Amino acid sequence: MSDELAFFLGVWEAPGQFHATPFGPQRPIEMKVTGSGELAPHYLRISTEEQPTADNPNPLRATYVWGFDAASNEFVADWFDSNGGRAQQRSSGWQGDTLAFEGTITMSGATVPLRDTFTRLSSDTYHHIGEIDLGQGWIPVDEETATRLTSSTS
């Protein structure tokens, strides 16, 4: 796993919200994120697990696998979720404190552009925003601020 991705190792608490989109109304998210080095040295596994709440009775679970593709000199991210969604994205790496992955997500039989942007706010906090493009420009789908609870996961 690239040292550039090691920032995401650990267990994080990530409250936030789903924005109002054609897929549903705005609602809060209570999420746990776990960044694991179990696939090191080449990949980082990130698992996200929404917590069930009255506003979110069917929480989403997902797994990201992040790594570095030496052939293209880019970071890669593959995503699989409990709703049958899957995504493939690429990134040139950190630009200052911002890491953005862009690619596509396939869900419910449709494939659309997807962008996930992570902004480091401190050594133990980051902001994430996920956006899709339905043909009229980027619209926010979900947004969270994550705080690290434990510092490393093997």
N, C-alpha and C positions, 0 to 999 in steps of 0.2 A: 504494500500500500504506500502510496506517495506520502511523504511527510506533509505535503500541502493539504492533505485531507485529514490528517491526524487530529486537527482541531475538533472534529465531530465525534471522536471517541467518547464514550461515557453514556450516562443515562440523563435524559433531559425532561423537564416538565415544560410543555408547550401549549399554553392556553391561547386562544385566538378566535377567529370567526370564519365561517363560510360567508362570502358576499352573496347578495341576491344576483342570481344568474337565470338564464332560461331553464336551468336544471332544478332550481328550487329557491326558496326564500332565504334571506339572511338568517343565520343561526350561530350560536356559540360553539366552539370546539374546546374540549378538554382532551389533550393528547399527551401520550408518553412516547418519547423518541429514544431509541437505543442504538448507539454507534458502536459496532463491534469489529475487532481486528481478527475475527476467527478465520477470515480468508486471506490474511496477511501472508506474504508481503505484497501481494499484487492487488488485492481488493479490500474495500471497506464495505461492510454490510450495515445498512441503516434500516431499522424496523420502526414503523410508526403504528401506534395503536390508539385510536380514539377511545375515550372512556364513555360508557353508556350514560346518558342523561335523559331527562324528560324530553328535551328538545332534540335528542339524537339517540333514539332507541335502537338503531341498527348501525353501530359504530364501524367505521372503516378500519381495516388492518392492511398494511402494505409493507413491502420489502423493496428497498433500493439496493443495488450493487453498484458501487462506484470504483473506478480505477483509472489507470493511465494507459492509453494506447500509444505505444512507442512508434508504430507505423505512421499514424496520422499526427503525432505530437499533440494530442488532445486528451482531455479527461473525458471519460464516458460514464453514463449513468443509465442503468436499466431499472425499470420499476414494474412491479406486479402487485395487484391489490385484490382484496376479497370481493370486490364487485365485478371482477373479470376484466378490469382495466390493465393496460400495459403501456409502457412508454419507453422510448429510446431517445437519449439526449447526449449532447456534447458540449464541452466548455474549453476555452483556452486557458482557464485557471483563474486564480485570484487577480483582481484588478484593485489594488489597495486592499480594502476590507470587504470587497464584494466578489462573490462567486456566483456566476449565472450559467445555468445549463439550458440549452435550447434544443428542441427536437419536436417529436410528435407523440401524442397519446391516442390510443385506440380504446374506445369505450362504447358500449351499446351499438356496435357495428359501424361506427364512424371514426375517422382519423382526423385529428385537428392539430395545429401547431400548439406547442406547450413550452412555457418558459418558467423555470424555478429560479428565484434569486435569493441568495443567502447573504446577509450583511452582518459581519462580526461587530457587535456593539461593545464587547469586552472579552476578556479571556474566558468567561463562563456564560456569555449571553450572545444570542444571535436572533436576527429577525428573518423570517422567511415569507415570501409572497409567491404564490402559484398563479399563473395567468394562462389563459387560452385565447386563441384568435379564431373567431367564428366567421371571419371574412370582413370585419369592420374595424380591425385593430385589436390590440390586447385589452382584455378585460380581466380584472382580478377574480379569482375563484376562492382561494383560501389564503389566510394570513395568520401567522403565529409569531409570538416572541418566546424563544426557548431559553430556559435557565438550566445550567448543568447541576444535577444533583450528586452524581458521582463522576470521578474523573477518568476512569478507564475501564474498558471491557475487553477481555481477550477473546 
